Each structure stands twice: as C-alpha cells, then as structure tokens.
Amino acid sequence: MEELVRSALEVIRPAIQADGGDIFLRHVDTETGVVTVDLTGACSTCPASILTLKVGVERILKDRVPGVTEVRSQGVTEVESAVSL
C-alpha cells in the first residue's frame, strides 16, 4: 500500500510544486487506511491547503490506492480541518 501511495503522490507533486509548495509522505497506517503527509512551502501557510488536501490529494489517493480512507496533514488538527472546510 505504501508504494502505491508514494507512486500516486509523485503524480500529484508537480501540480503542488507549480503553486510553490510540495508534499511529502510521512506515514501510511495500513490498518485504518489513514495517510499522513506534510505540505511544505507555499502550501504550509495557504488557507486553501486543506481544500488541496481533501478535495485534491485525498480524492486522488482514494481513487488510485485501495484501502486509503483519509489523508491528513501533519500538524493540522481535526478542529482546524473542520473549521477550514
């Protein structure tokens, strides 16, 4: 599962880099399907980064990698995520 996630992130990475940011895989929990990433550069301070994470990255990973249930950004709490949406 982790290799599939890494491969999918490599497909996504150029679009994120084009906006001045980057994305790095931090952890894949194969039991729960939760993928933790780190958004850096412009994405680390962008108010729309939660949309990038949920509407973009999470959707693509769920489509491409069986078993992925959620994508979280390291350092973003559930409360911040809910408020940002």
PDB file of N, CA, C and O in Angstrom, chain B, residues numbered from 101:
ATOM      1  N   MET B 101       0.834  -1.196   0.000  1.00  0.00           N
ATOM      2  CA  MET B 101       0.000   0.000   0.000  1.00  0.00           C
ATOM      3  C   MET B 101       0.880   1.262   0.000  1.00  0.00           C
ATOM      4  O   MET B 101       0.586   2.230  -0.702  1.00  0.00           O
ATOM      5  N   GLU B 102       1.953   1.242   0.788  1.00  0.00           N
ATOM      6  CA  GLU B 102       2.798   2.426   0.879  1.00  0.00           C
ATOM      7  C   GLU B 102       3.429   2.777  -0.469  1.00  0.00           C
ATOM      8  O   GLU B 102       3.523   3.953  -0.819  1.00  0.00           O
ATOM      9  N   GLU B 103       3.858   1.776  -1.222  1.00  0.00           N
ATOM     10  CA  GLU B 103       4.450   2.043  -2.540  1.00  0.00           C
ATOM     11  C   GLU B 103       3.432   2.647  -3.501  1.00  0.00           C
ATOM     12  O   GLU B 103       3.769   3.530  -4.290  1.00  0.00           O
ATOM     13  N   LEU B 104       2.190   2.176  -3.436  1.00  0.00           N
ATOM     14  CA  LEU B 104       1.136   2.752  -4.283  1.00  0.00           C
ATOM     15  C   LEU B 104       0.871   4.206  -3.914  1.00  0.00           C
ATOM     16  O   LEU B 104       0.661   5.046  -4.789  1.00  0.00           O
ATOM     17  N   VAL B 105       0.879   4.503  -2.614  1.00  0.00           N
ATOM     18  CA  VAL B 105       0.689   5.885  -2.151  1.00  0.00           C
ATOM     19  C   VAL B 105       1.838   6.751  -2.650  1.00  0.00           C
ATOM     20  O   VAL B 105       1.620   7.848  -3.164  1.00  0.00           O
ATOM     21  N   ARG B 106       3.058   6.257  -2.497  1.00  0.00           N
ATOM     22  CA  ARG B 106       4.231   7.023  -2.963  1.00  0.00           C
ATOM     23  C   ARG B 106       4.137   7.309  -4.470  1.00  0.00           C
ATOM     24  O   ARG B 106       4.418   8.422  -4.914  1.00  0.00           O
ATOM     25  N   SER B 107       3.750   6.318  -5.231  1.00  0.00           N
ATOM     26  CA  SER B 107       3.625   6.491  -6.682  1.00  0.00           C
ATOM     27  C   SER B 107       2.556   7.519  -7.033  1.00  0.00           C
ATOM     28  O   SER B 107       2.756   8.351  -7.918  1.00  0.00           O
ATOM     29  N   ALA B 108       1.428   7.462  -6.344  1.00  0.00           N
ATOM     30  CA  ALA B 108       0.347   8.416  -6.598  1.00  0.00           C
ATOM     31  C   ALA B 108       0.773   9.833  -6.217  1.00  0.00           C
ATOM     32  O   ALA B 108       0.431  10.792  -6.909  1.00  0.00           O
ATOM     33  N   LEU B 109       1.514   9.965  -5.128  1.00  0.00           N
ATOM     34  CA  LEU B 109       1.978  11.295  -4.714  1.00  0.00           C
ATOM     35  C   LEU B 109       2.956  11.879  -5.741  1.00  0.00           C
ATOM     36  O   LEU B 109       2.993  13.093  -5.940  1.00  0.00           O
ATOM     37  N   GLU B 110       3.737  11.026  -6.385  1.00  0.00           N
ATOM     38  CA  GLU B 110       4.659  11.515  -7.420  1.00  0.00           C
ATOM     39  C   GLU B 110       3.901  12.079  -8.613  1.00  0.00           C
ATOM     40  O   GLU B 110       4.397  12.977  -9.293  1.00  0.00           O
ATOM     41  N   VAL B 111       2.707  11.565  -8.871  1.00  0.00           N
ATOM     42  CA  VAL B 111       1.867  12.089  -9.942  1.00  0.00           C
ATOM     43  C   VAL B 111       1.285  13.450  -9.541  1.00  0.00           C
ATOM     44  O   VAL B 111       1.167  14.349 -10.373  1.00  0.00           O
ATOM     45  N   ILE B 112       0.927  13.593  -8.275  1.00  0.00           N
ATOM     46  CA  ILE B 112       0.317  14.820  -7.750  1.00  0.00           C
ATOM     47  C   ILE B 112       1.349  15.927  -7.548  1.00  0.00           C
ATOM     48  O   ILE B 112       1.043  17.104  -7.736  1.00  0.00           O
ATOM     49  N   ARG B 113       2.567  15.554  -7.166  1.00  0.00           N
ATOM     50  CA  ARG B 113       3.607  16.509  -6.758  1.00  0.00           C
ATOM     51  C   ARG B 113       3.831  17.664  -7.743  1.00  0.00           C
ATOM     52  O   ARG B 113       3.920  18.804  -7.287  1.00  0.00           O
ATOM     53  N   PRO B 114       3.927  17.449  -9.060  1.00  0.00           N
ATOM     54  CA  PRO B 114       4.191  18.580  -9.960  1.00  0.00           C
ATOM     55  C   PRO B 114       3.135  19.693  -9.877  1.00  0.00           C
ATOM     56  O   PRO B 114       3.475  20.871  -9.979  1.00  0.00           O
ATOM     57  N   ALA B 115       1.895  19.340  -9.699  1.00  0.00           N
ATOM     58  CA  ALA B 115       0.843  20.363  -9.592  1.00  0.00           C
ATOM     59  C   ALA B 115       1.013  21.191  -8.317  1.00  0.00           C
ATOM     60  O   ALA B 115       0.803  22.403  -8.324  1.00  0.00           O
ATOM     61  N   ILE B 116       1.386  20.541  -7.249  1.00  0.00           N
ATOM     62  CA  ILE B 116       1.592  21.254  -5.981  1.00  0.00           C
ATOM     63  C   ILE B 116       2.854  22.115  -6.071  1.00  0.00           C
ATOM     64  O   ILE B 116       2.869  23.248  -5.589  1.00  0.00           O
ATOM     65  N   GLN B 117       3.897  21.586  -6.679  1.00  0.00           N
ATOM     66  CA  GLN B 117       5.129  22.350  -6.848  1.00  0.00           C
ATOM     67  C   GLN B 117       4.921  23.563  -7.749  1.00  0.00           C
ATOM     68  O   GLN B 117       5.572  24.591  -7.563  1.00  0.00           O
ATOM     69  N   ALA B 118       4.024  23.454  -8.718  1.00  0.00           N
ATOM     70  CA  ALA B 118       3.745  24.576  -9.611  1.00  0.00           C
ATOM     71  C   ALA B 118       3.174  25.770  -8.854  1.00  0.00           C
ATOM     72  O   ALA B 118       3.294  26.912  -9.298  1.00  0.00           O
ATOM     73  N   ASP B 119       2.551  25.499  -7.706  1.00  0.00           N
ATOM     74  CA  ASP B 119       1.999  26.576  -6.875  1.00  0.00           C
ATOM     75  C   ASP B 119       2.957  26.986  -5.759  1.00  0.00           C
ATOM     76  O   ASP B 119       2.571  27.719  -4.849  1.00  0.00           O
ATOM     77  N   GLY B 120       4.193  26.521  -5.824  1.00  0.00           N
ATOM     78  CA  GLY B 120       5.199  26.936  -4.844  1.00  0.00           C
ATOM     79  C   GLY B 120       5.250  26.081  -3.590  1.00  0.00           C
ATOM     80  O   GLY B 120       5.884  26.465  -2.608  1.00  0.00           O
ATOM     81  N   GLY B 121       4.597  24.934  -3.606  1.00  0.00           N
ATOM     82  CA  GLY B 121       4.611  24.063  -2.438  1.00  0.00           C
ATOM     83  C   GLY B 121       5.191  22.710  -2.753  1.00  0.00           C
ATOM     84  O   GLY B 121       5.763  22.498  -3.823  1.00  0.00           O
ATOM     85  N   ASP B 122       5.044  21.799  -1.823  1.00  0.00           N
ATOM     86  CA  ASP B 122       5.468  20.419  -2.046  1.00  0.00           C
ATOM     87  C   ASP B 122       4.723  19.534  -1.059  1.00  0.00           C
ATOM     88  O   ASP B 122       4.124  20.022  -0.101  1.00  0.00           O
ATOM     89  N   ILE B 123       4.765  18.237  -1.303  1.00  0.00           N
ATOM     90  CA  ILE B 123       4.077  17.272  -0.450  1.00  0.00           C
ATOM     91  C   ILE B 123       5.009  16.085  -0.220  1.00  0.00           C
ATOM     92  O   ILE B 123       5.649  15.588  -1.147  1.00  0.00           O
ATOM     93  N   PHE B 124       5.070  15.642   1.036  1.00  0.00           N
ATOM     94  CA  PHE B 124       5.914  14.522   1.407  1.00  0.00           C
ATOM     95  C   PHE B 124       5.107  13.531   2.227  1.00  0.00           C
ATOM     96  O   PHE B 124       4.313  13.921   3.084  1.00  0.00           O
ATOM     97  N   LEU B 125       5.311  12.268   1.963  1.00  0.00           N
ATOM     98  CA  LEU B 125       4.649  11.209   2.717  1.00  0.00           C
ATOM     99  C   LEU B 125       5.317  11.057   4.067  1.00  0.00           C
ATOM    100  O   LEU B 125       6.542  10.968   4.149  1.00  0.00           O
ATOM    101  N   ARG B 126       4.521  11.026   5.129  1.00  0.00           N
ATOM    102  CA  ARG B 126       5.044  10.832   6.478  1.00  0.00           C
ATOM    103  C   ARG B 126       4.700   9.453   7.027  1.00  0.00           C
ATOM    104  O   ARG B 126       5.532   8.818   7.674  1.00  0.00           O
ATOM    105  N   HIS B 127       3.463   8.980   6.770  1.00  0.00           N
ATOM    106  CA  HIS B 127       3.064   7.695   7.348  1.00  0.00           C
ATOM    107  C   HIS B 127       1.849   7.138   6.613  1.00  0.00           C
ATOM    108  O   HIS B 127       0.970   7.881   6.177  1.00  0.00           O
ATOM    109  N   VAL B 128       1.822   5.831   6.487  1.00  0.00           N
ATOM    110  CA  VAL B 128       0.652   5.131   5.961  1.00  0.00           C
ATOM    111  C   VAL B 128       0.243   4.108   7.014  1.00  0.00           C
ATOM    112  O   VAL B 128       1.003   3.189   7.322  1.00  0.00           O
ATOM    113  N   ASP B 129      -0.944   4.267   7.559  1.00  0.00           N
ATOM    114  CA  ASP B 129      -1.481   3.296   8.519  1.00  0.00           C
ATOM    115  C   ASP B 129      -2.298   2.287   7.721  1.00  0.00           C
ATOM    116  O   ASP B 129      -3.420   2.575   7.305  1.00  0.00           O
ATOM    117  N   THR B 130      -1.735   1.121   7.514  1.00  0.00           N
ATOM    118  CA  THR B 130      -2.396   0.126   6.670  1.00  0.00           C
ATOM    119  C   THR B 130      -3.630  -0.467   7.335  1.00  0.00           C
ATOM    120  O   THR B 130      -4.491  -1.019   6.650  1.00  0.00           O
ATOM    121  N   GLU B 131      -3.729  -0.365   8.638  1.00  0.00           N
ATOM    122  CA  GLU B 131      -4.915  -0.888   9.328  1.00  0.00           C
ATOM    123  C   GLU B 131      -6.120   0.024   9.169  1.00  0.00           C
ATOM    124  O   GLU B 131      -7.236  -0.450   8.954  1.00  0.00           O
ATOM    125  N   THR B 132      -5.902   1.340   9.276  1.00  0.00           N
ATOM    126  CA  THR B 132      -7.014   2.289   9.199  1.00  0.00           C
ATOM    127  C   THR B 132      -7.163   2.928   7.823  1.00  0.00           C
ATOM    128  O   THR B 132      -8.217   3.477   7.502  1.00  0.00           O
ATOM    129  N   GLY B 133      -6.111   2.858   7.012  1.00  0.00           N
ATOM    130  CA  GLY B 133      -6.140   3.492   5.701  1.00  0.00           C
ATOM    131  C   GLY B 133      -5.846   4.977   5.737  1.00  0.00           C
ATOM    132  O   GLY B 133      -6.032   5.669   4.736  1.00  0.00           O
ATOM    133  N   VAL B 134      -5.387   5.482   6.881  1.00  0.00           N
ATOM    134  CA  VAL B 134      -5.083   6.908   7.014  1.00  0.00           C
ATOM    135  C   VAL B 134      -3.660   7.175   6.530  1.00  0.00           C
ATOM    136  O   VAL B 134      -2.706   6.531   6.965  1.00  0.00           O
ATOM    137  N   VAL B 135      -3.544   8.132   5.627  1.00  0.00           N
ATOM    138  CA  VAL B 135      -2.257   8.555   5.087  1.00  0.00           C
ATOM    139  C   VAL B 135      -1.945   9.932   5.672  1.00  0.00           C
ATOM    140  O   VAL B 135      -2.779  10.836   5.632  1.00  0.00           O
ATOM    141  N   THR B 136      -0.738  10.079   6.214  1.00  0.00           N
ATOM    142  CA  THR B 136      -0.316  11.361   6.758  1.00  0.00           C
ATOM    143  C   THR B 136       0.770  11.936   5.862  1.00  0.00           C
ATOM    144  O   THR B 136       1.755  11.267   5.550  1.00  0.00           O
ATOM    145  N   VAL B 137       0.577  13.180   5.455  1.00  0.00           N
ATOM    146  CA  VAL B 137       1.528  13.864   4.587  1.00  0.00           C
ATOM    147  C   VAL B 137       1.958  15.163   5.249  1.00  0.00           C
ATOM    148  O   VAL B 137       1.378  15.599   6.244  1.00  0.00           O
ATOM    149  N   ASP B 138       2.970  15.759   4.684  1.00  0.00           N
ATOM    150  CA  ASP B 138       3.451  17.061   5.135  1.00  0.00           C
ATOM    151  C   ASP B 138       3.405  17.989   3.938  1.00  0.00           C
ATOM    152  O   ASP B 138       4.061  17.728   2.929  1.00  0.00           O
ATOM    153  N   LEU B 139       2.642  19.069   4.032  1.00  0.00           N
ATOM    154  CA  LEU B 139       2.602  20.089   2.992  1.00  0.00           C
ATOM    155  C   LEU B 139       3.625  21.159   3.351  1.00  0.00           C
ATOM    156  O   LEU B 139       3.630  21.662   4.474  1.00  0.00           O
ATOM    157  N   THR B 140       4.488  21.509   2.405  1.00  0.00           N
ATOM    158  CA  THR B 140       5.536  22.479   2.692  1.00  0.00           C
ATOM    159  C   THR B 140       5.496  23.624   1.689  1.00  0.00           C
ATOM    160  O   THR B 140       4.680  23.640   0.767  1.00  0.00           O
ATOM    161  N   GLY B 141       6.389  24.573   1.889  1.00  0.00           N
ATOM    162  CA  GLY B 141       6.473  25.733   1.000  1.00  0.00           C
ATOM    163  C   GLY B 141       5.228  26.584   1.103  1.00  0.00           C
ATOM    164  O   GLY B 141       4.695  26.788   2.194  1.00  0.00           O
ATOM    165  N   ALA B 142       4.764  27.080  -0.023  1.00  0.00           N
ATOM    166  CA  ALA B 142       3.584  27.941  -0.048  1.00  0.00           C
ATOM    167  C   ALA B 142       2.356  27.234   0.513  1.00  0.00           C
ATOM    168  O   ALA B 142       1.460  27.884   1.052  1.00  0.00           O
ATOM    169  N   CYS B 143       2.307  25.910   0.391  1.00  0.00           N
ATOM    170  CA  CYS B 143       1.151  25.145   0.882  1.00  0.00           C
ATOM    171  C   CYS B 143       1.070  25.120   2.405  1.00  0.00           C
ATOM    172  O   CYS B 143      -0.008  24.919   2.963  1.00  0.00           O
ATOM    173  N   SER B 144       2.184  25.319   3.072  1.00  0.00           N
ATOM    174  CA  SER B 144       2.176  25.227   4.532  1.00  0.00           C
ATOM    175  C   SER B 144       1.447  26.398   5.186  1.00  0.00           C
ATOM    176  O   SER B 144       0.983  26.282   6.320  1.00  0.00           O
ATOM    177  N   THR B 145       1.343  27.520   4.482  1.00  0.00           N
ATOM    178  CA  THR B 145       0.673  28.686   5.055  1.00  0.00           C
ATOM    179  C   THR B 145      -0.568  29.112   4.278  1.00  0.00           C
ATOM    180  O   THR B 145      -1.230  30.080   4.652  1.00  0.00           O
ATOM    181  N   CYS B 146      -0.881  28.414   3.227  1.00  0.00           N
ATOM    182  CA  CYS B 146      -2.016  28.792   2.385  1.00  0.00           C
ATOM    183  C   CYS B 146      -3.339  28.398   3.037  1.00  0.00           C
ATOM    184  O   CYS B 146      -3.498  27.251   3.456  1.00  0.00           O
ATOM    185  N   PRO B 147      -4.287  29.325   3.128  1.00  0.00           N
ATOM    186  CA  PRO B 147      -5.582  28.998   3.720  1.00  0.00           C
ATOM    187  C   PRO B 147      -6.355  27.942   2.926  1.00  0.00           C
ATOM    188  O   PRO B 147      -7.232  27.277   3.478  1.00  0.00           O
ATOM    189  N   ALA B 148      -6.045  27.783   1.655  1.00  0.00           N
ATOM    190  CA  ALA B 148      -6.750  26.805   0.826  1.00  0.00           C
ATOM    191  C   ALA B 148      -6.085  25.427   0.857  1.00  0.00           C
ATOM    192  O   ALA B 148      -6.535  24.515   0.163  1.00  0.00           O
ATOM    193  N   SER B 149      -5.032  25.264   1.642  1.00  0.00           N
ATOM    194  CA  SER B 149      -4.305  23.994   1.625  1.00  0.00           C
ATOM    195  C   SER B 149      -5.164  22.827   2.100  1.00  0.00           C
ATOM    196  O   SER B 149      -4.958  21.697   1.656  1.00  0.00           O
ATOM    197  N   ILE B 150      -6.111  23.072   2.983  1.00  0.00           N
ATOM    198  CA  ILE B 150      -6.982  21.972   3.437  1.00  0.00           C
ATOM    199  C   ILE B 150      -7.868  21.506   2.282  1.00  0.00           C
ATOM    200  O   ILE B 150      -8.193  20.322   2.186  1.00  0.00           O
ATOM    201  N   LEU B 151      -8.259  22.431   1.408  1.00  0.00           N
ATOM    202  CA  LEU B 151      -9.027  22.035   0.226  1.00  0.00           C
ATOM    203  C   LEU B 151      -8.157  21.226  -0.732  1.00  0.00           C
ATOM    204  O   LEU B 151      -8.606  20.229  -1.297  1.00  0.00           O
ATOM    205  N   THR B 152      -6.922  21.657  -0.909  1.00  0.00           N
ATOM    206  CA  THR B 152      -5.981  20.895  -1.730  1.00  0.00           C
ATOM    207  C   THR B 152      -5.846  19.484  -1.177  1.00  0.00           C
ATOM    208  O   THR B 152      -5.854  18.504  -1.922  1.00  0.00           O
ATOM    209  N   LEU B 153      -5.724  19.401   0.131  1.00  0.00           N
ATOM    210  CA  LEU B 153      -5.535  18.111   0.788  1.00  0.00           C
ATOM    211  C   LEU B 153      -6.751  17.211   0.635  1.00  0.00           C
ATOM    212  O   LEU B 153      -6.617  16.054   0.238  1.00  0.00           O
ATOM    213  N   LYS B 154      -7.933  17.726   0.944  1.00  0.00           N
ATOM    214  CA  LYS B 154      -9.141  16.895   0.964  1.00  0.00           C
ATOM    215  C   LYS B 154      -9.759  16.694  -0.424  1.00  0.00           C
ATOM    216  O   LYS B 154     -10.104  15.572  -0.792  1.00  0.00           O
ATOM    217  N   VAL B 155      -9.896  17.764  -1.180  1.00  0.00           N
ATOM    218  CA  VAL B 155     -10.572  17.690  -2.475  1.00  0.00           C
ATOM    219  C   VAL B 155      -9.626  17.179  -3.565  1.00  0.00           C
ATOM    220  O   VAL B 155     -10.063  16.536  -4.519  1.00  0.00           O
ATOM    221  N   GLY B 156      -8.348  17.463  -3.422  1.00  0.00           N
ATOM    222  CA  GLY B 156      -7.387  17.023  -4.415  1.00  0.00           C
ATOM    223  C   GLY B 156      -6.680  15.744  -4.033  1.00  0.00           C
ATOM    224  O   GLY B 156      -6.958  14.682  -4.591  1.00  0.00           O
ATOM    225  N   VAL B 157      -5.763  15.842  -3.080  1.00  0.00           N
ATOM    226  CA  VAL B 157      -4.900  14.718  -2.718  1.00  0.00           C
ATOM    227  C   VAL B 157      -5.702  13.524  -2.217  1.00  0.00           C
ATOM    228  O   VAL B 157      -5.499  12.406  -2.690  1.00  0.00           O
ATOM    229  N   GLU B 158      -6.605  13.741  -1.274  1.00  0.00           N
ATOM    230  CA  GLU B 158      -7.375  12.630  -0.717  1.00  0.00           C
ATOM    231  C   GLU B 158      -8.218  11.934  -1.791  1.00  0.00           C
ATOM    232  O   GLU B 158      -8.259  10.705  -1.846  1.00  0.00           O
ATOM    233  N   ARG B 159      -8.868  12.691  -2.614  1.00  0.00           N
ATOM    234  CA  ARG B 159      -9.704  12.110  -3.672  1.00  0.00           C
ATOM    235  C   ARG B 159      -8.877  11.261  -4.627  1.00  0.00           C
ATOM    236  O   ARG B 159      -9.269  10.150  -4.985  1.00  0.00           O
ATOM    237  N   ILE B 160      -7.731  11.794  -5.034  1.00  0.00           N
ATOM    238  CA  ILE B 160      -6.873  11.060  -5.963  1.00  0.00           C
ATOM    239  C   ILE B 160      -6.332   9.783  -5.320  1.00  0.00           C
ATOM    240  O   ILE B 160      -6.326   8.725  -5.950  1.00  0.00           O
ATOM    241  N   LEU B 161      -5.881   9.880  -4.075  1.00  0.00           N
ATOM    242  CA  LEU B 161      -5.350   8.687  -3.416  1.00  0.00           C
ATOM    243  C   LEU B 161      -6.432   7.633  -3.209  1.00  0.00           C
ATOM    244  O   LEU B 161      -6.174   6.443  -3.385  1.00  0.00           O
ATOM    245  N   LYS B 162      -7.635   8.053  -2.840  1.00  0.00           N
ATOM    246  CA  LYS B 162      -8.733   7.089  -2.676  1.00  0.00           C
ATOM    247  C   LYS B 162      -9.054   6.393  -4.003  1.00  0.00           C
ATOM    248  O   LYS B 162      -9.369   5.203  -4.024  1.00  0.00           O
ATOM    249  N   ASP B 163      -8.973   7.140  -5.108  1.00  0.00           N
ATOM    250  CA  ASP B 163      -9.244   6.573  -6.426  1.00  0.00           C
ATOM    251  C   ASP B 163      -8.157   5.601  -6.876  1.00  0.00           C
ATOM    252  O   ASP B 163      -8.452   4.599  -7.527  1.00  0.00           O
ATOM    253  N   ARG B 164      -6.912   5.891  -6.535  1.00  0.00           N
ATOM    254  CA  ARG B 164      -5.779   5.127  -7.064  1.00  0.00           C
ATOM    255  C   ARG B 164      -5.260   4.030  -6.137  1.00  0.00           C
ATOM    256  O   ARG B 164      -4.633   3.073  -6.592  1.00  0.00           O
ATOM    257  N   VAL B 165      -5.525   4.170  -4.830  1.00  0.00           N
ATOM    258  CA  VAL B 165      -4.934   3.228  -3.873  1.00  0.00           C
ATOM    259  C   VAL B 165      -6.031   2.571  -3.053  1.00  0.00           C
ATOM    260  O   VAL B 165      -6.647   3.223  -2.211  1.00  0.00           O
ATOM    261  N   PRO B 166      -6.282   1.294  -3.287  1.00  0.00           N
ATOM    262  CA  PRO B 166      -7.294   0.582  -2.495  1.00  0.00           C
ATOM    263  C   PRO B 166      -6.932   0.605  -1.009  1.00  0.00           C
ATOM    264  O   PRO B 166      -5.792   0.345  -0.623  1.00  0.00           O
ATOM    265  N   GLY B 167      -7.927   0.921  -0.195  1.00  0.00           N
ATOM    266  CA  GLY B 167      -7.725   0.912   1.248  1.00  0.00           C
ATOM    267  C   GLY B 167      -7.489   2.265   1.873  1.00  0.00           C
ATOM    268  O   GLY B 167      -7.583   2.395   3.093  1.00  0.00           O
ATOM    269  N   VAL B 168      -7.181   3.297   1.069  1.00  0.00           N
ATOM    270  CA  VAL B 168      -6.994   4.638   1.635  1.00  0.00           C
ATOM    271  C   VAL B 168      -8.365   5.175   2.041  1.00  0.00           C
ATOM    272  O   VAL B 168      -9.296   5.205   1.236  1.00  0.00           O
ATOM    273  N   THR B 169      -8.473   5.597   3.296  1.00  0.00           N
ATOM    274  CA  THR B 169      -9.738   6.108   3.819  1.00  0.00           C
ATOM    275  C   THR B 169      -9.710   7.607   4.080  1.00  0.00           C
ATOM    276  O   THR B 169     -10.746   8.271   4.049  1.00  0.00           O
ATOM    277  N   GLU B 170      -8.516   8.136   4.336  1.00  0.00           N
ATOM    278  CA  GLU B 170      -8.403   9.553   4.684  1.00  0.00           C
ATOM    279  C   GLU B 170      -6.964   9.995   4.481  1.00  0.00           C
ATOM    280  O   GLU B 170      -6.032   9.197   4.590  1.00  0.00           O
ATOM    281  N   VAL B 171      -6.793  11.292   4.183  1.00  0.00           N
ATOM    282  CA  VAL B 171      -5.461  11.886   4.116  1.00  0.00           C
ATOM    283  C   VAL B 171      -5.438  13.043   5.093  1.00  0.00           C
ATOM    284  O   VAL B 171      -6.317  13.904   5.087  1.00  0.00           O
ATOM    285  N   ARG B 172      -4.419  13.044   5.927  1.00  0.00           N
ATOM    286  CA  ARG B 172      -4.244  14.106   6.927  1.00  0.00           C
ATOM    287  C   ARG B 172      -2.904  14.777   6.712  1.00  0.00           C
ATOM    288  O   ARG B 172      -1.946  14.161   6.245  1.00  0.00           O
ATOM    289  N   SER B 173      -2.857  16.049   7.062  1.00  0.00           N
ATOM    290  CA  SER B 173      -1.600  16.776   7.001  1.00  0.00           C
ATOM    291  C   SER B 173      -1.003  16.838   8.390  1.00  0.00           C
ATOM    292  O   SER B 173      -1.681  17.185   9.357  1.00  0.00           O
ATOM    293  N   GLN B 174       0.262  16.500   8.480  1.00  0.00           N
ATOM    294  CA  GLN B 174       0.954  16.564   9.758  1.00  0.00           C
ATOM    295  C   GLN B 174       0.862  17.983  10.298  1.00  0.00           C
ATOM    296  O   GLN B 174       1.152  18.939   9.579  1.00  0.00           O
ATOM    297  N   GLY B 175       0.465  18.128  11.542  1.00  0.00           N
ATOM    298  CA  GLY B 175       0.381  19.441  12.161  1.00  0.00           C
ATOM    299  C   GLY B 175      -0.977  20.112  12.050  1.00  0.00           C
ATOM    300  O   GLY B 175      -1.189  21.151  12.675  1.00  0.00           O
ATOM    301  N   VAL B 176      -1.904  19.560  11.279  1.00  0.00           N
ATOM    302  CA  VAL B 176      -3.257  20.117  11.183  1.00  0.00           C
ATOM    303  C   VAL B 176      -4.172  19.264  12.048  1.00  0.00           C
ATOM    304  O   VAL B 176      -4.277  18.053  11.854  1.00  0.00           O
ATOM    305  N   THR B 177      -4.825  19.900  12.995  1.00  0.00           N
ATOM    306  CA  THR B 177      -5.705  19.161  13.890  1.00  0.00           C
ATOM    307  C   THR B 177      -7.074  18.976  13.259  1.00  0.00           C
ATOM    308  O   THR B 177      -7.417  19.641  12.281  1.00  0.00           O
ATOM    309  N   GLU B 178      -7.846  18.070  13.826  1.00  0.00           N
ATOM    310  CA  GLU B 178      -9.205  17.831  13.332  1.00  0.00           C
ATOM    311  C   GLU B 178     -10.048  19.100  13.418  1.00  0.00           C
ATOM    312  O   GLU B 178     -10.845  19.375  12.521  1.00  0.00           O
ATOM    313  N   VAL B 179      -9.880  19.877  14.490  1.00  0.00           N
ATOM    314  CA  VAL B 179     -10.662  21.115  14.646  1.00  0.00           C
ATOM    315  C   VAL B 179     -10.310  22.093  13.538  1.00  0.00           C
ATOM    316  O   VAL B 179     -11.203  22.688  12.934  1.00  0.00           O
ATOM    317  N   GLU B 180      -9.011  22.272  13.259  1.00  0.00           N
ATOM    318  CA  GLU B 180      -8.609  23.177  12.193  1.00  0.00           C
ATOM    319  C   GLU B 180      -9.157  22.721  10.852  1.00  0.00           C
ATOM    320  O   GLU B 180      -9.598  23.541  10.046  1.00  0.00           O
ATOM    321  N   SER B 181      -9.132  21.418  10.609  1.00  0.00           N
ATOM    322  CA  SER B 181      -9.660  20.876   9.356  1.00  0.00           C
ATOM    323  C   SER B 181     -11.133  21.166   9.210  1.00  0.00           C
ATOM    324  O   SER B 181     -11.577  21.591   8.143  1.00  0.00           O
ATOM    325  N   ALA B 182     -11.900  20.944  10.259  1.00  0.00           N
ATOM    326  CA  ALA B 182     -13.346  21.168  10.213  1.00  0.00           C
ATOM    327  C   ALA B 182     -13.664  22.650  10.010  1.00  0.00           C
ATOM    328  O   ALA B 182     -14.577  22.988   9.256  1.00  0.00           O
ATOM    329  N   VAL B 183     -12.928  23.522  10.666  1.00  0.00           N
ATOM    330  CA  VAL B 183     -13.170  24.953  10.540  1.00  0.00           C
ATOM    331  C   VAL B 183     -12.805  25.426   9.144  1.00  0.00           C
ATOM    332  O   VAL B 183     -13.497  26.273   8.580  1.00  0.00           O
ATOM    333  N   SER B 184     -11.721  24.890   8.574  1.00  0.00           N
ATOM    334  CA  SER B 184     -11.249  25.333   7.263  1.00  0.00           C
ATOM    335  C   SER B 184     -12.194  24.949   6.147  1.00  0.00           C
ATOM    336  O   SER B 184     -12.274  25.655   5.141  1.00  0.00           O
ATOM    337  N   LEU B 185     -12.917  23.841   6.296  1.00  0.00           N
ATOM    338  CA  LEU B 185     -13.836  23.413   5.249  1.00  0.00           C
ATOM    339  C   LEU B 185     -15.044  24.301   5.268  1.00  0.00           C
ATOM    340  O   LEU B 185     -15.956  24.119   4.462  1.00  0.00           O
TER     341      LEU B 185
END
